[in-house]
């Protein structure tokens, strides 16, 4: 399975298709006065601060790959986006990203989302989508994996999924430690009991494994969204981790994806659902491997994907009772010629 998927992933990623976005209805539970990152909020409620970290795990090596010899550590340049108090200026949150690097934090904990990039990508490639979530009250952390990011020597190491799951766990450790340190710039920003994962393509494969695969699931994960991934056999076959059996998942995949097969993602969703996890699946009509995942609210189907994923995170990380309805509404607003949503299993 891994070898087949690796071959399919070797193709270059195509750009998203154009079109107008259709916003979903905002949560009726959003705070009426001072917004809080612990409550469901609309996209654009907060300005977005940006930090760049270099996280180094000196307990694990980076395998030799291409013309690079083995390195004694794993280095993960990491993008951190977080909600910041609005300045009252006329700029939208995308402009605030440029204007306010290292902006002050809110001083109140928000749920955490760790997002994994696809092959030969970087976290910043997903900036509009990730910033949308941060502007609604999430700390979003996007590490660059050593052997699958842009410029990785010899191209992506498709045998490195298990190492990337350990990278995700390491990144969670690091940012939680920073949040627990009042002297750190990120001090007090993250609620350690509310952790979500996300990812696209190879990063989605990593997110699925870090949530559900018996080989390497992290029991701190409370919810996962994934864009165009699939199940990898990492030594445990199709076994779902006991701690992953009840973690909610929202899966997105284009039916005409020519890089990662649609059927592979359905298999992953069905394995998780069969183990007891509440899983929903969004089928993107037509499209390609990248359509829907990069542009935030700027176009269709990206708008529907971004809003449905946010509603899902709100449901499971902010206890929003309207989250499932909002996710459905975001997809339904786009129309069946763009996307459909269904529950997996019974």
URCORKA-V110546 format. One record per backbone hydrogen bond with DSSP energy under -0.5 kcal/mol. NH is the residue of the N-H (numbers start at 1). CO is the residue of the C=O. E is the energy in kcal/mol with one decimal. If there is no record, write none. Layout:
nh = {NH & NH}
co = {CO & CO}
e = {E & E}
//
This chain:
nh = {5 & 6 & 7 & 8 & 9 & 10 & 10 & 11 & 30 & 39 & 41 & 45 & 45 & 46 & 47 & 49 & 49 & 50 & 51 & 53 & 53 & 55 & 55 & 57 & 57 & 58 & 60 & 62 & 63 & 65 & 68 & 69 & 71 & 74 & 75 & 76 & 77 & 78 & 79 & 80 & 81 & 82 & 84 & 96 & 97 & 98 & 99 & 100 & 102 & 103 & 106 & 110 & 111 & 111 & 112 & 113 & 114 & 115 & 115 & 116 & 117 & 120 & 121 & 121 & 125 & 126 & 127 & 128 & 129 & 130 & 131 & 132 & 133 & 134 & 135 & 136 & 137 & 138 & 138 & 139 & 140 & 140 & 141 & 141 & 142 & 144 & 145 & 148 & 149 & 150 & 152 & 155 & 157 & 158 & 160 & 164 & 165 & 166 & 167 & 168 & 169 & 170 & 171 & 172 & 173 & 174 & 175 & 176 & 177 & 178 & 179 & 180 & 181 & 181 & 182 & 184 & 187 & 188 & 189 & 191 & 192 & 194 & 196 & 197 & 198 & 200 & 201 & 203 & 205 & 206 & 207 & 208 & 209 & 210 & 211 & 212 & 213 & 213 & 214 & 216 & 217 & 218 & 219 & 221 & 222 & 223 & 224 & 225 & 226 & 227 & 228 & 228 & 231 & 234 & 239 & 241 & 244 & 245 & 245 & 247 & 248 & 248 & 249 & 250 & 251 & 252 & 253 & 255 & 256 & 257 & 261 & 264 & 265 & 265 & 266 & 267 & 268 & 269 & 270 & 271 & 272 & 273 & 274 & 275 & 276 & 277 & 279 & 279 & 280 & 281 & 282 & 283 & 283 & 284 & 284 & 285 & 285 & 293 & 298 & 300 & 303 & 305 & 306 & 307 & 308 & 309 & 310 & 311 & 312 & 313 & 314 & 315 & 316 & 317 & 318 & 318 & 320 & 321 & 323 & 326 & 327 & 328 & 329 & 330 & 331 & 332 & 333 & 334 & 334 & 335 & 338 & 339 & 340 & 342 & 344}
co = {1 & 2 & 3 & 4 & 5 & 6 & 7 & 8 & 27 & 36 & 136 & 42 & 135 & 135 & 84 & 47 & 82 & 100 & 80 & 51 & 78 & 53 & 76 & 55 & 74 & 56 & 57 & 71 & 61 & 68 & 65 & 67 & 62 & 57 & 73 & 55 & 75 & 53 & 142 & 51 & 140 & 49 & 47 & 92 & 93 & 94 & 95 & 96 & 50 & 100 & 83 & 189 & 37 & 137 & 194 & 139 & 196 & 113 & 141 & 198 & 143 & 148 & 118 & 148 & 122 & 123 & 124 & 294 & 294 & 126 & 127 & 128 & 129 & 130 & 131 & 133 & 134 & 133 & 134 & 111 & 81 & 138 & 113 & 139 & 79 & 77 & 143 & 145 & 145 & 121 & 149 & 152 & 147 & 156 & 157 & 160 & 161 & 162 & 163 & 164 & 165 & 166 & 167 & 168 & 169 & 170 & 171 & 172 & 173 & 174 & 175 & 176 & 177 & 178 & 180 & 181 & 184 & 179 & 186 & 110 & 190 & 191 & 112 & 223 & 114 & 116 & 227 & 200 & 201 & 202 & 203 & 204 & 205 & 206 & 207 & 208 & 208 & 209 & 239 & 213 & 213 & 210 & 217 & 218 & 195 & 195 & 248 & 197 & 250 & 199 & 226 & 252 & 264 & 232 & 236 & 212 & 241 & 241 & 242 & 244 & 222 & 246 & 278 & 224 & 280 & 226 & 282 & 284 & 286 & 254 & 259 & 261 & 261 & 262 & 262 & 263 & 264 & 265 & 266 & 267 & 268 & 269 & 270 & 271 & 273 & 272 & 277 & 344 & 249 & 342 & 251 & 281 & 340 & 253 & 282 & 283 & 338 & 290 & 295 & 19 & 299 & 301 & 302 & 303 & 304 & 305 & 306 & 307 & 308 & 309 & 310 & 311 & 312 & 313 & 313 & 314 & 314 & 319 & 320 & 322 & 323 & 324 & 325 & 326 & 327 & 328 & 329 & 330 & 331 & 331 & 335 & 335 & 283 & 281 & 279}
e = {-2.5 & -2.6 & -2.0 & -1.9 & -2.1 & -0.6 & -0.9 & -0.9 & -1.1 & -1.5 & -0.6 & -1.8 & -0.6 & -2.5 & -1.7 & -0.5 & -3.1 & -0.7 & -2.5 & -0.5 & -3.0 & -0.5 & -2.1 & -0.5 & -2.9 & -0.9 & -0.8 & -2.0 & -0.6 & -1.9 & -2.4 & -0.5 & -2.5 & -2.2 & -0.5 & -3.4 & -0.5 & -3.3 & -2.2 & -2.7 & -2.9 & -1.8 & -2.8 & -2.0 & -1.5 & -0.9 & -2.3 & -2.4 & -2.7 & -1.3 & -0.7 & -2.5 & -0.6 & -0.5 & -2.5 & -2.6 & -2.3 & -0.5 & -2.7 & -1.8 & -0.6 & -2.7 & -1.9 & -0.7 & -1.7 & -1.7 & -1.5 & -0.5 & -0.7 & -2.7 & -3.0 & -1.6 & -1.5 & -2.2 & -2.6 & -1.2 & -1.8 & -0.5 & -0.5 & -2.6 & -2.8 & -0.7 & -2.9 & -0.5 & -3.0 & -2.3 & -0.7 & -1.3 & -1.4 & -1.3 & -2.0 & -2.3 & -2.8 & -1.0 & -1.8 & -2.0 & -2.1 & -1.8 & -1.9 & -2.3 & -2.0 & -2.4 & -2.8 & -2.3 & -2.3 & -2.5 & -2.6 & -2.2 & -2.1 & -2.0 & -2.3 & -1.9 & -0.5 & -1.1 & -0.7 & -1.9 & -2.5 & -3.4 & -1.8 & -2.6 & -0.8 & -1.8 & -3.4 & -2.1 & -2.2 & -2.0 & -2.7 & -2.2 & -2.4 & -1.8 & -2.1 & -2.7 & -2.1 & -2.6 & -1.2 & -3.3 & -0.8 & -0.6 & -2.3 & -1.4 & -1.3 & -3.1 & -0.6 & -1.7 & -3.3 & -0.9 & -1.8 & -2.2 & -2.1 & -3.1 & -0.6 & -3.0 & -0.9 & -0.9 & -1.9 & -3.2 & -0.6 & -0.8 & -0.7 & -1.5 & -0.7 & -0.6 & -2.1 & -2.2 & -2.6 & -2.1 & -2.0 & -2.4 & -1.4 & -1.6 & -0.5 & -0.8 & -1.1 & -0.6 & -2.1 & -2.1 & -1.7 & -2.6 & -2.7 & -2.4 & -2.2 & -2.5 & -2.6 & -1.3 & -1.4 & -2.2 & -0.8 & -0.6 & -2.3 & -2.9 & -3.6 & -0.6 & -2.2 & -2.6 & -0.6 & -0.6 & -2.1 & -1.7 & -2.4 & -0.6 & -3.1 & -2.3 & -3.1 & -2.3 & -2.5 & -2.5 & -2.0 & -2.5 & -2.2 & -2.6 & -2.9 & -2.3 & -2.0 & -3.3 & -0.6 & -1.4 & -2.0 & -0.7 & -1.6 & -2.6 & -2.5 & -2.2 & -2.5 & -2.4 & -1.7 & -3.1 & -2.4 & -0.8 & -0.6 & -1.1 & -2.2 & -2.5 & -1.8 & -1.8 & -2.8}
//
